[in-house]
């Protein structure tokens, strides 16, 4: 109950403080209505997640921190309307997680990176690198994948699921290792489960965020 109270307190304050930064000189400040079915983009929608640490044998340990995401408002950037997603990830501080818009069926951020598609299952949609100094630590290649099996999380079981799937290459001396990063979106719900790794533990553990509760208005 304490975690639930804290989340709603944070969500309410985010909605009050983070109203969008629109310029009165913009011709059209009305946010575009998104047609994406697997991530309902509307101010006030929120999602709450529990995180699990999973070893190579499948043994799970729930992490005490609770993650959350809320669409706190919208903004205009270069004449285009975006939605602002705030919250925390992996137990971190509350911050802007992403700034997103629907671009003809593609979910893109304010940097022009493609974060999701509902109908392109062929192309590599995005490539991201993590670097330290002059060295590249990881490279991740993202493609869309249809998921045939239902996905069950604490919030329920979902059938119509798409996976924005990343293949992560960890550069380790002469023997790189590869890990899958799943990001499951359910129709009319949004993100229901995603995976991530810590570099030093990538060979031993993966972490999963699983949807616990949500409020979605399409």
Residue frames as a rotation matrix with the C-alpha (Angstrom) as fourth column:
UNK 1
0.563 0.826 0.000 0.00
0.826 -0.563 0.000 0.00
0.000 0.000 -1.000 0.00
UNK 2
0.333 -0.528 -0.781 2.91
0.216 -0.764 0.608 2.34
-0.918 -0.371 -0.140 0.75
UNK 3
-0.713 -0.633 0.302 4.32
0.395 -0.006 0.919 1.82
-0.580 0.774 0.255 -2.76
UNK 4
-0.153 0.756 0.636 0.87
0.969 -0.012 0.247 2.46
0.195 0.654 -0.731 -4.28
UNK 5
0.725 0.422 -0.545 0.47
0.575 -0.806 0.141 5.72
-0.379 -0.416 -0.827 -2.31
UNK 6
-0.092 -0.854 -0.512 3.95
0.131 -0.520 0.844 6.91
-0.987 0.011 0.159 -3.29
UNK 7
-0.685 -0.172 0.707 3.29
0.685 0.176 0.707 6.17
-0.246 0.969 -0.003 -6.98
UNK 8
0.240 0.867 0.437 0.02
0.937 -0.325 0.130 8.10
0.254 0.378 -0.890 -7.09
UNK 9
0.618 -0.110 -0.778 1.60
0.357 -0.843 0.402 11.02
-0.700 -0.526 -0.482 -5.24
UNK 10
-0.493 -0.864 -0.102 4.39
0.201 -0.226 0.953 11.12
-0.847 0.449 0.285 -7.83
UNK 11
-0.509 0.344 0.789 1.98
0.861 0.196 0.469 10.72
0.007 0.918 -0.397 -10.73
UNK 12
0.590 0.799 -0.119 -0.21
0.803 -0.595 -0.014 13.57
-0.082 -0.088 -0.993 -9.51
UNK 13
0.378 -0.518 -0.767 2.76
0.115 -0.796 0.594 15.90
-0.919 -0.313 -0.241 -9.03
UNK 14
-0.665 -0.636 0.391 4.11
0.435 0.096 0.895 15.06
-0.607 0.766 0.213 -12.48
UNK 15
-0.103 0.712 0.694 0.82
0.980 -0.048 0.195 15.96
0.172 0.700 -0.693 -14.12
UNK 16
0.782 0.410 -0.471 0.73
0.530 -0.834 0.155 19.28
-0.329 -0.371 -0.869 -12.28
UNK 17
0.250 -0.796 -0.551 4.34
-0.006 -0.570 0.821 20.29
-0.968 -0.202 -0.147 -12.84
UNK 18
-0.616 -0.728 0.300 5.05
0.197 0.226 0.954 19.00
-0.762 0.647 0.004 -16.29
UNK 19
0.617 0.787 0.007 2.40
0.260 -0.196 -0.945 20.53
-0.743 0.585 -0.326 -18.44
UNK 20
0.323 -0.538 0.779 3.80
0.935 0.308 -0.175 20.89
-0.146 0.785 0.602 -21.85
UNK 21
-0.209 -0.552 -0.807 6.13
0.276 -0.825 0.493 23.56
-0.938 -0.120 0.324 -22.91
UNK 22
0.177 0.347 0.921 4.27
0.977 0.055 -0.208 24.93
-0.123 0.936 -0.329 -25.88
UNK 23
-0.840 -0.460 -0.288 5.21
0.381 -0.877 0.291 28.15
-0.387 0.135 0.912 -27.59
UNK 24
0.048 0.929 -0.366 2.30
0.215 -0.368 -0.905 30.52
-0.975 -0.036 -0.217 -28.18
UNK 25
-0.137 -0.168 -0.976 3.75
-0.788 -0.578 0.210 31.24
-0.600 0.798 -0.053 -31.62
UNK 26
-0.908 -0.149 0.391 3.22
0.057 0.881 0.470 27.65
-0.414 0.449 -0.792 -32.78
UNK 27
-0.646 0.692 -0.322 0.47
-0.674 -0.320 0.666 27.47
0.358 0.647 0.673 -35.36
UNK 28
0.397 0.774 -0.493 -0.92
-0.432 0.632 0.644 24.12
0.810 -0.042 0.586 -34.16
UNK 29
-0.567 -0.604 0.560 -0.40
-0.763 0.130 -0.633 23.12
0.310 -0.786 -0.534 -30.54
UNK 30
0.500 0.794 0.346 -3.00
-0.854 0.518 0.043 20.35
-0.145 -0.316 0.937 -30.54
UNK 31
-0.438 -0.724 0.533 -1.34
-0.603 0.677 0.422 16.96
-0.666 -0.137 -0.733 -29.89
UNK 32
-0.383 0.240 -0.892 -1.71
-0.811 0.374 0.450 14.52
0.442 0.896 0.051 -32.76
UNK 33
0.479 0.595 0.645 -4.03
-0.784 0.621 0.010 11.60
-0.395 -0.511 0.764 -32.03
UNK 34
-0.598 -0.802 0.002 -1.92
-0.739 0.552 0.385 8.45
-0.310 0.228 -0.923 -32.23
UNK 35
0.419 0.701 -0.577 -3.15
-0.859 0.512 -0.002 5.50
0.294 0.497 0.817 -34.30
UNK 36
-0.574 -0.694 -0.435 -0.73
-0.468 0.714 -0.521 3.05
0.672 -0.096 -0.735 -32.65
UNK 37
0.486 0.858 -0.164 -2.72
-0.412 0.391 0.823 0.30
0.771 -0.333 0.543 -30.96
UNK 38
0.445 -0.366 -0.818 0.09
0.611 0.792 -0.022 -1.21
0.655 -0.489 0.575 -28.88
UNK 39
-0.610 -0.524 -0.595 1.09
0.792 -0.423 -0.439 1.97
-0.022 -0.739 0.673 -27.05
UNK 40
0.432 0.859 0.275 -1.87
0.834 -0.497 0.240 4.25
0.342 0.126 -0.931 -26.28
UNK 41
-0.708 -0.706 0.038 -0.42
0.666 -0.684 -0.297 7.76
0.235 -0.185 0.954 -26.27
UNK 42
0.282 0.794 0.539 -2.65
0.306 -0.607 0.734 9.97
0.910 -0.042 -0.414 -24.14
UNK 43
-0.532 -0.502 0.682 -1.84
-0.401 -0.560 -0.725 12.29
0.746 -0.659 0.096 -21.27
UNK 44
0.071 0.506 0.860 -2.58
-0.997 0.014 0.073 10.65
0.025 -0.862 0.506 -17.92
UNK 45
0.814 0.138 -0.564 -1.98
-0.219 0.973 -0.078 7.05
0.538 0.187 0.822 -19.01
UNK 46
0.061 -0.835 0.547 0.35
-0.995 -0.094 -0.031 5.27
0.077 -0.543 -0.836 -16.60
UNK 47
0.621 -0.019 -0.784 2.00
-0.113 0.987 -0.114 1.88
0.776 0.159 0.611 -16.02
UNK 48
0.381 -0.464 0.800 3.57
-0.921 -0.113 0.373 0.36
-0.083 -0.879 -0.470 -12.88
UNK 49
0.478 -0.329 -0.814 6.14
-0.314 0.802 -0.508 -2.45
0.820 0.498 0.280 -12.90
UNK 50
0.773 -0.413 0.481 7.84
-0.356 0.346 0.868 -4.90
-0.525 -0.843 0.121 -10.56
UNK 51
0.310 -0.771 -0.556 11.40
-0.853 0.034 -0.521 -5.97
0.421 0.636 -0.647 -11.38
UNK 52
0.929 -0.009 0.369 12.78
-0.158 0.893 0.420 -9.51
-0.334 -0.449 0.829 -11.15
UNK 53
-0.020 -0.978 -0.209 16.39
-0.988 -0.012 0.152 -10.74
-0.151 0.210 -0.966 -11.15
UNK 54
0.894 0.426 0.141 16.66
-0.375 0.882 -0.284 -14.09
-0.246 0.201 0.948 -12.95
UNK 55
-0.089 -0.975 0.204 19.67
-0.625 0.214 0.750 -16.42
-0.775 -0.061 -0.629 -13.04
UNK 56
-0.546 -0.243 -0.801 20.65
-0.830 0.286 0.479 -18.87
0.113 0.927 -0.358 -15.78
UNK 57
-0.970 0.231 -0.079 18.61
0.241 0.958 -0.156 -21.65
0.039 -0.170 -0.985 -14.12
UNK 58
-0.331 0.897 0.294 15.44
0.244 -0.220 0.945 -19.55
0.912 0.384 -0.146 -14.15
UNK 59
-0.137 0.241 -0.961 15.42
0.990 0.070 -0.123 -18.79
0.038 -0.968 -0.249 -10.43
UNK 60
0.038 0.283 0.958 13.72
0.388 -0.888 0.247 -15.45
0.921 0.362 -0.144 -9.76
UNK 61
-0.413 -0.108 -0.904 14.18
0.887 -0.272 -0.373 -12.83
-0.206 -0.956 0.209 -7.05
UNK 62
0.538 0.653 0.533 11.84
0.728 -0.679 0.097 -9.86
0.425 0.336 -0.841 -6.91
UNK 63
-0.644 -0.744 0.179 13.57
0.600 -0.636 -0.486 -6.50
0.475 -0.206 0.856 -6.49
UNK 64
-0.325 0.537 -0.779 12.15
0.842 -0.211 -0.497 -4.17
-0.431 -0.817 -0.383 -3.85
UNK 65
-0.770 0.002 -0.638 11.98
-0.131 -0.979 0.155 -1.08
-0.624 0.203 0.754 -6.09
UNK 66
0.160 0.870 0.466 8.83
0.703 0.231 -0.673 -0.26
-0.693 0.436 -0.575 -8.09
UNK 67
-0.894 -0.447 0.019 9.17
0.306 -0.580 0.755 1.38
-0.327 0.681 0.655 -11.51
UNK 68
0.177 0.981 -0.080 6.52
0.580 -0.170 -0.797 3.57
-0.795 0.094 -0.599 -13.10
UNK 69
-0.890 -0.313 0.331 5.83
0.450 -0.497 0.742 5.45
-0.068 0.809 0.583 -16.33
UNK 70
0.124 0.937 -0.328 3.26
0.622 -0.331 -0.710 8.18
-0.773 -0.116 -0.624 -16.88
UNK 71
-0.297 -0.100 0.950 2.43
0.853 -0.475 0.217 10.26
0.430 0.874 0.226 -19.95
UNK 72
-0.308 0.050 -0.950 2.71
0.803 -0.522 -0.288 13.60
-0.511 -0.851 0.121 -18.21
UNK 73
0.323 0.441 -0.837 1.90
-0.075 -0.870 -0.487 15.92
-0.943 0.220 -0.248 -21.09
UNK 74
0.509 -0.167 0.844 2.79
0.844 0.286 -0.453 16.91
-0.166 0.944 0.286 -24.62
UNK 75
0.100 -0.558 -0.824 5.12
0.062 -0.823 0.565 19.38
-0.993 -0.107 -0.048 -26.30
UNK 76
0.983 0.159 0.096 5.92
0.116 -0.116 -0.987 20.83
-0.146 0.981 -0.132 -29.70
UNK 77
0.062 -0.996 -0.059 9.41
0.053 -0.055 0.997 20.31
-0.997 -0.065 0.049 -31.16
UNK 78
-0.872 -0.456 -0.177 10.25
-0.095 -0.197 0.976 21.68
-0.479 0.868 0.129 -34.61
UNK 79
-0.483 0.772 -0.413 6.54
-0.873 -0.390 0.294 22.00
0.066 0.502 0.862 -35.34
UNK 80
-0.275 0.356 -0.893 5.77
-0.156 0.900 0.406 18.38
0.949 0.251 -0.192 -34.43
UNK 81
0.345 0.533 0.772 3.68
-0.865 -0.139 0.482 17.21
0.365 -0.834 0.413 -31.49
UNK 82
-0.445 -0.549 -0.708 5.24
-0.103 0.816 -0.568 14.76
0.890 -0.180 -0.420 -29.03
UNK 83
0.797 0.604 0.023 4.13
-0.142 0.151 0.978 13.08
0.587 -0.783 0.206 -25.80
UNK 84
-0.185 -0.856 0.483 6.35
-0.754 -0.191 -0.629 13.27
0.630 -0.481 -0.610 -22.71
UNK 85
0.646 0.302 -0.701 6.87
0.135 0.858 0.495 10.05
0.751 -0.415 0.514 -20.74
UNK 86
-0.093 -0.642 0.761 8.16
-0.798 -0.409 -0.443 10.48
0.596 -0.649 -0.474 -17.20
UNK 87
0.926 0.376 -0.032 8.95
-0.263 0.706 0.657 7.98
0.270 -0.600 0.753 -14.48
UNK 88
0.140 -0.907 0.396 11.80
-0.897 0.053 0.440 5.83
-0.420 -0.417 -0.806 -13.25
UNK 89
0.732 -0.038 -0.680 13.67
-0.413 0.770 -0.487 2.84
0.542 0.637 0.548 -14.65
UNK 90
0.164 -0.669 -0.725 15.64
0.436 0.708 -0.556 0.17
0.885 -0.225 0.408 -12.75
UNK 91
0.416 0.109 -0.903 14.92
0.909 -0.016 0.417 1.94
0.031 -0.994 -0.106 -9.48
UNK 92
-0.624 -0.737 0.259 16.39
0.741 -0.663 -0.102 5.23
0.247 0.128 0.960 -10.63
UNK 93
-0.717 0.299 -0.630 15.16
0.178 -0.795 -0.580 8.75
-0.674 -0.528 0.517 -10.03
UNK 94
0.386 0.894 0.228 12.01
0.653 -0.090 -0.752 10.22
-0.652 0.439 -0.618 -11.58
UNK 95
-0.531 -0.597 -0.602 12.95
-0.117 -0.652 0.749 11.81
-0.839 0.468 0.276 -14.90
UNK 96
0.404 0.556 -0.726 11.91
-0.831 -0.109 -0.546 12.17
-0.383 0.824 0.418 -18.52
UNK 97
0.044 -0.336 0.941 12.18
0.040 0.942 0.335 8.65
-0.998 0.023 0.055 -19.96
UNK 98
-0.630 -0.201 0.750 11.26
0.725 0.195 0.661 9.48
-0.279 0.960 0.023 -23.54
UNK 99
-0.244 0.568 -0.786 9.61
-0.399 -0.798 -0.452 12.02
-0.884 0.203 0.422 -25.82
UNK 100
-0.765 -0.018 0.644 7.56
0.373 0.802 0.466 10.17
-0.525 0.597 -0.607 -28.45
UNK 101
-0.162 0.782 -0.602 5.17
-0.760 -0.488 -0.429 10.63
-0.629 0.389 0.673 -31.35
UNK 102
0.197 0.336 0.921 3.34
0.406 0.827 -0.388 8.46
-0.893 0.450 0.026 -33.86
UNK 103
-0.250 -0.350 -0.903 4.92
-0.684 -0.596 0.420 8.96
-0.685 0.723 -0.090 -37.28
UNK 104
0.124 0.411 -0.903 2.83
-0.961 0.276 -0.006 7.11
0.247 0.869 0.429 -39.87
UNK 105
0.858 0.337 -0.388 2.72
-0.252 0.933 0.255 3.91
0.448 -0.122 0.886 -37.84
UNK 106
0.005 -0.903 -0.429 6.22
0.566 0.356 -0.744 4.22
0.825 -0.239 0.513 -36.40
UNK 107
0.933 0.152 -0.327 6.88
0.360 -0.441 0.822 5.27
-0.020 -0.885 -0.465 -32.82
UNK 108
0.117 -0.918 0.378 9.76
0.639 -0.222 -0.737 7.77
0.761 0.327 0.561 -32.95
UNK 109
0.302 -0.086 -0.949 11.48
0.869 -0.385 0.311 9.91
-0.393 -0.919 -0.041 -30.33
UNK 110
0.887 0.115 -0.448 12.61
0.037 -0.983 -0.180 13.51
-0.461 0.144 -0.876 -30.52
UNK 111
-0.103 -0.979 -0.176 16.00
-0.441 -0.114 0.890 12.38
-0.892 0.170 -0.420 -31.88
UNK 112
0.148 0.261 -0.954 14.36
-0.989 0.057 -0.138 10.64
0.018 0.964 0.266 -34.84
UNK 113
-0.872 -0.488 0.023 15.08
-0.488 0.870 -0.072 7.12
0.015 -0.074 -0.997 -33.54
UNK 114
-0.012 0.878 -0.478 12.46
-0.616 0.370 0.696 4.46
0.788 0.302 0.536 -34.29
UNK 115
-0.654 -0.207 0.728 11.26
-0.754 0.261 -0.603 2.80
-0.065 -0.943 -0.326 -31.08
UNK 116
-0.449 0.599 0.663 8.46
0.090 0.768 -0.634 0.57
-0.889 -0.225 -0.399 -32.41
UNK 117
-0.665 0.397 -0.633 6.43
-0.742 -0.251 0.622 -0.40
0.088 0.883 0.461 -35.47
UNK 118
-0.042 0.743 0.668 3.20
-0.557 0.538 -0.633 -2.35
-0.829 -0.398 0.391 -35.81
UNK 119
0.861 0.489 0.139 3.78
-0.150 0.505 -0.850 -3.60
-0.486 0.711 0.508 -39.35
UNK 120
0.498 -0.758 -0.421 7.51
-0.696 -0.060 -0.715 -3.58
0.517 0.650 -0.557 -40.23
UNK 121
0.802 -0.173 0.572 8.89
-0.310 0.698 0.645 -6.98
-0.511 -0.695 0.506 -39.28
UNK 122
0.831 -0.481 0.279 11.70
0.518 0.485 -0.705 -6.97
0.204 0.730 0.652 -41.83
UNK 123
0.354 -0.720 0.597 14.01
0.060 -0.620 -0.783 -4.00
0.933 0.313 -0.176 -41.30
UNK 124
-0.281 -0.502 -0.818 16.44
0.949 -0.019 -0.315 -3.23
0.142 -0.864 0.482 -38.51
UNK 125
0.614 0.709 0.347 14.67
0.640 -0.704 0.308 -0.22
0.463 0.033 -0.886 -36.99
UNK 126
0.831 -0.338 0.442 17.38
-0.493 -0.816 0.302 1.10
0.259 -0.469 -0.845 -34.70
UNK 127
0.343 -0.802 -0.488 21.02
0.639 0.580 -0.504 0.55
0.688 -0.139 0.712 -33.72
UNK 128
0.867 -0.056 0.495 22.31
-0.360 -0.759 0.543 1.89
0.345 -0.649 -0.678 -30.41
UNK 129
0.108 -0.911 -0.399 25.79
0.384 0.408 -0.828 1.89
0.917 -0.064 0.394 -28.90
UNK 130
0.998 -0.013 -0.056 27.05
0.048 -0.346 0.937 2.22
-0.031 -0.938 -0.345 -25.34
UNK 131
0.380 -0.912 0.155 30.55
0.338 -0.019 -0.941 3.69
0.861 0.411 0.301 -25.25
UNK 132
0.846 -0.308 -0.436 33.17
0.360 -0.276 0.891 4.42
-0.395 -0.911 -0.123 -22.64
UNK 133
-0.013 -0.852 -0.524 35.73
-0.195 -0.512 0.837 6.88
-0.981 0.113 -0.160 -23.89
UNK 134
-0.287 -0.188 -0.939 36.86
-0.939 -0.136 0.315 5.65
-0.187 0.973 -0.138 -27.28
UNK 135
-0.991 -0.133 0.006 35.62
-0.132 0.985 0.111 2.09
-0.021 0.109 -0.994 -26.69
UNK 136
-0.133 0.973 -0.188 32.25
-0.798 0.008 0.603 0.61
0.588 0.230 0.775 -27.63
UNK 137
-0.705 -0.114 0.700 30.93
-0.631 0.551 -0.546 -1.54
-0.323 -0.827 -0.460 -24.79
UNK 138
-0.368 0.631 0.683 27.70
0.432 0.766 -0.475 -2.79
-0.823 0.120 -0.555 -26.39
UNK 139
-0.847 0.300 -0.439 25.84
-0.532 -0.487 0.692 -2.53
-0.007 0.820 0.572 -29.69
UNK 140
-0.485 0.766 0.422 22.12
0.185 0.561 -0.807 -3.33
-0.855 -0.314 -0.414 -29.84
UNK 141
-0.954 0.228 -0.195 20.16
-0.229 -0.136 0.964 -4.03
0.193 0.964 0.182 -33.03
UNK 142
-0.530 0.832 0.162 16.37
-0.198 0.064 -0.978 -3.69
-0.824 -0.551 0.131 -32.84
UNK 143
-0.865 0.406 -0.296 13.76
-0.252 0.158 0.955 -5.36
0.434 0.900 -0.034 -35.05
UNK 144
-0.122 0.905 0.408 10.05
-0.983 -0.054 -0.174 -6.04
-0.136 -0.422 0.896 -34.62
UNK 145
-0.927 -0.125 -0.354 8.86
-0.174 0.979 0.108 -9.57
0.333 0.162 -0.929 -33.97
UNK 146
0.134 0.990 0.033 5.39
-0.717 0.073 0.693 -11.06
0.684 -0.116 0.720 -33.74
UNK 147
-0.822 -0.365 0.437 4.94
-0.569 0.521 -0.636 -13.07
0.005 -0.772 -0.636 -30.54
UNK 148
-0.407 0.684 -0.605 2.70
-0.307 0.522 0.796 -16.08
0.860 0.510 -0.003 -31.02
UNK 149
-0.318 0.256 -0.913 2.35
0.745 0.662 -0.074 -17.15
0.586 -0.704 -0.402 -27.37
UNK 150
0.742 0.592 0.315 0.42
0.219 -0.657 0.721 -15.25
0.634 -0.466 -0.617 -24.67
UNK 151
-0.484 -0.864 0.141 2.54
0.188 -0.260 -0.947 -13.25
0.855 -0.432 0.288 -22.23
UNK 152
0.584 0.680 -0.444 1.61
0.537 0.087 0.839 -13.45
0.609 -0.728 -0.315 -18.54
UNK 153
-0.648 -0.665 0.372 2.59
0.122 -0.572 -0.811 -10.75
0.752 -0.480 0.451 -16.05
UNK 154
-0.850 0.322 -0.417 1.07
0.467 0.094 -0.879 -9.80
-0.244 -0.942 -0.230 -12.66
UNK 155
-0.635 0.624 -0.454 -1.42
-0.553 -0.779 -0.297 -7.49
-0.540 0.062 0.840 -14.44
UNK 156
0.481 0.860 0.173 -2.84
-0.490 0.427 -0.760 -10.38
-0.727 0.281 0.626 -16.49
UNK 157
-0.304 -0.482 0.822 -2.34
0.460 0.681 0.570 -12.55
-0.834 0.551 0.015 -19.58
UNK 158
0.233 0.290 -0.928 -2.15
-0.527 -0.765 -0.371 -10.81
-0.817 0.575 -0.026 -22.94
UNK 159
0.396 0.067 0.916 -2.57
0.482 0.834 -0.270 -12.46
-0.781 0.548 0.298 -26.35
UNK 160
0.805 -0.046 0.592 -1.99
0.543 -0.348 -0.764 -9.78
0.241 0.936 -0.255 -28.99
UNK 161
0.668 -0.659 -0.346 1.65
0.076 -0.401 0.913 -8.97
-0.741 -0.636 -0.218 -28.30
UNK 162
0.826 -0.526 0.203 4.46
0.181 -0.094 -0.979 -7.50
0.534 0.845 0.018 -30.41
UNK 163
0.620 -0.704 -0.348 8.12
0.597 0.136 0.790 -7.55
-0.509 -0.698 0.505 -29.43
UNK 164
0.848 -0.526 0.059 10.49
-0.400 -0.710 -0.580 -4.66
0.347 0.469 -0.812 -30.14
UNK 165
0.914 -0.406 0.012 13.39
0.345 0.792 0.503 -7.11
-0.214 -0.455 0.864 -29.89
UNK 166
0.625 -0.776 -0.080 16.97
-0.775 -0.606 -0.177 -6.09
0.089 0.173 -0.981 -29.36
UNK 167
0.804 -0.540 -0.250 20.03
0.520 0.842 -0.146 -8.25
0.289 -0.012 0.957 -29.94
UNK 168
0.861 -0.489 0.142 22.81
-0.493 -0.733 0.468 -6.96
-0.125 -0.473 -0.872 -27.69
UNK 169
0.564 -0.788 -0.247 26.45
0.426 0.534 -0.731 -7.57
0.707 0.307 0.637 -28.53
UNK 170
0.935 -0.352 0.033 28.69
-0.183 -0.401 0.898 -7.26
-0.303 -0.846 -0.439 -25.46
UNK 171
0.568 -0.805 -0.173 32.28
-0.238 0.041 -0.970 -6.65
0.788 0.592 -0.168 -26.52
UNK 172
0.837 -0.322 0.442 34.47
-0.387 0.222 0.895 -8.71
-0.386 -0.920 0.061 -24.21
UNK 173
-0.155 -0.980 0.122 38.08
-0.395 0.175 0.902 -8.90
-0.905 0.091 -0.415 -25.41
UNK 174
-0.818 -0.242 -0.523 38.18
-0.571 0.223 0.790 -11.36
-0.074 0.944 -0.320 -28.34
UNK 175
-0.819 0.546 -0.177 34.99
0.502 0.831 0.241 -13.21
0.278 0.109 -0.954 -27.36
UNK 176
-0.728 0.627 0.277 31.87
-0.650 -0.760 0.012 -11.03
0.218 -0.171 0.961 -27.52
UNK 177
-0.814 0.574 0.089 28.65
0.482 0.752 -0.449 -12.42
-0.325 -0.323 -0.889 -26.05
UNK 178
-0.760 0.630 0.161 25.11
-0.224 -0.486 0.845 -11.89
0.611 0.606 0.510 -27.35
UNK 179
-0.790 0.585 -0.182 21.90
0.409 0.282 -0.868 -11.45
-0.456 -0.761 -0.462 -25.37
UNK 180
-0.398 0.758 0.517 18.28
0.629 -0.185 0.755 -10.87
0.668 0.625 -0.403 -26.38
UNK 181
-0.937 0.215 -0.276 16.45
0.061 -0.676 -0.734 -7.83
-0.345 -0.704 0.620 -25.03
UNK 182
-0.484 0.840 0.246 12.70
0.795 0.304 0.525 -8.31
0.366 0.450 -0.815 -25.24
UNK 183
-0.915 0.333 -0.229 10.27
-0.183 -0.848 -0.498 -5.40
-0.360 -0.414 0.836 -25.09
UNK 184
-0.690 0.701 0.180 6.70
0.712 0.613 0.343 -6.71
0.130 0.365 -0.922 -25.22
UNK 185
-0.844 0.522 -0.124 3.76
-0.498 -0.848 -0.184 -4.42
-0.201 -0.093 0.975 -26.05
UNK 186
-0.638 0.714 0.287 0.15
0.662 0.700 -0.270 -5.63
-0.394 0.018 -0.919 -25.74
UNK 187
-0.599 0.486 0.637 -2.64
0.441 -0.464 0.769 -4.25
0.669 0.741 0.064 -27.91
UNK 188
0.333 0.791 0.514 -4.59
0.111 -0.574 0.811 -1.44
0.936 -0.213 -0.279 -26.21
UNK 189
0.855 -0.051 -0.516 -2.36
0.518 0.142 0.843 -1.70
0.030 -0.989 0.148 -23.11
UNK 190
0.695 -0.703 0.147 1.24
-0.663 -0.707 -0.248 -0.67
0.278 0.075 -0.958 -23.85
UNK 191
-0.261 -0.913 -0.315 4.52
-0.570 0.409 -0.713 -2.02
0.779 -0.006 -0.627 -22.48
UNK 192
0.789 0.603 0.118 3.86
-0.474 0.475 0.741 -5.13
0.391 -0.640 0.661 -20.38
UNK 193
0.794 -0.585 0.167 7.34
0.272 0.587 0.763 -6.65
-0.544 -0.560 0.625 -20.02
UNK 194
0.763 -0.635 -0.119 10.91
-0.366 -0.273 -0.890 -5.76
0.533 0.722 -0.441 -20.89
UNK 195
0.775 -0.582 -0.246 14.35
0.625 0.645 0.440 -7.14
-0.098 -0.495 0.864 -20.14
UNK 196
0.717 -0.656 0.236 17.70
-0.490 -0.715 -0.499 -5.52
0.497 0.242 -0.833 -19.43
UNK 197
0.610 -0.634 -0.476 21.20
0.689 0.721 -0.077 -6.46
0.392 -0.281 0.876 -18.29
UNK 198
0.819 -0.569 -0.074 24.01
-0.425 -0.688 0.588 -5.04
-0.386 -0.450 -0.806 -16.21
UNK 199
0.540 -0.613 -0.577 27.27
-0.678 0.088 -0.729 -5.41
0.498 0.785 -0.368 -18.11
UNK 200
-0.468 -0.823 0.322 29.24
-0.852 0.324 -0.411 -7.08
0.234 -0.467 -0.853 -15.32
UNK 201
-0.440 0.389 0.810 26.42
-0.436 0.696 -0.571 -9.58
-0.785 -0.604 -0.137 -14.72
UNK 202
0.062 0.587 -0.807 25.27
-0.985 -0.095 -0.144 -10.18
-0.161 0.804 0.572 -18.29
UNK 203
-0.484 -0.310 -0.819 26.62
-0.542 0.840 0.003 -13.74
0.687 0.445 -0.574 -18.36
UNK 204
-0.960 0.013 -0.281 24.81
0.219 0.658 -0.721 -14.66
0.175 -0.753 -0.634 -15.11
UNK 205
-0.402 0.834 -0.379 21.62
0.562 -0.102 -0.820 -12.65
-0.723 -0.543 -0.428 -14.74
UNK 206
-0.684 0.328 0.651 18.93
0.384 -0.598 0.704 -10.86
0.620 0.732 0.283 -16.65
UNK 207
-0.820 0.457 -0.345 16.37
0.128 -0.440 -0.889 -8.46
-0.558 -0.773 0.303 -15.24
UNK 208
-0.582 0.714 0.389 12.69
0.628 0.091 0.773 -8.28
0.516 0.695 -0.501 -16.18
UNK 209
-0.881 0.470 -0.059 10.20
-0.341 -0.717 -0.608 -5.51
-0.328 -0.516 0.791 -15.54
UNK 210
-0.732 0.681 0.014 6.65
0.597 0.630 0.497 -6.90
0.330 0.372 -0.868 -15.46
UNK 211
-0.546 0.599 0.586 3.46
-0.346 -0.798 0.493 -4.87
0.763 0.067 0.643 -15.53
UNK 212
-0.913 0.238 -0.333 1.58
0.404 0.400 -0.823 -4.84
-0.063 -0.885 -0.461 -12.21
UNK 213
0.124 0.960 -0.252 -1.16
0.745 -0.258 -0.616 -2.27
-0.656 -0.111 -0.747 -12.84
UNK 214
-0.874 -0.359 0.327 -2.03
0.484 -0.586 0.650 0.42
-0.042 0.727 0.686 -15.34
UNK 215
0.115 0.904 -0.411 -4.54
0.360 -0.424 -0.831 3.05
-0.926 -0.052 -0.374 -16.31
UNK 216
-0.876 -0.419 0.240 -5.05
0.323 -0.140 0.936 3.49
-0.359 0.897 0.259 -20.06
UNK 217
0.287 0.908 -0.305 -7.50
0.109 -0.348 -0.931 5.70
-0.952 0.234 -0.199 -21.91
UNK 218
-0.386 -0.438 0.812 -7.30
0.800 0.278 0.531 5.16
-0.458 0.855 0.243 -25.67
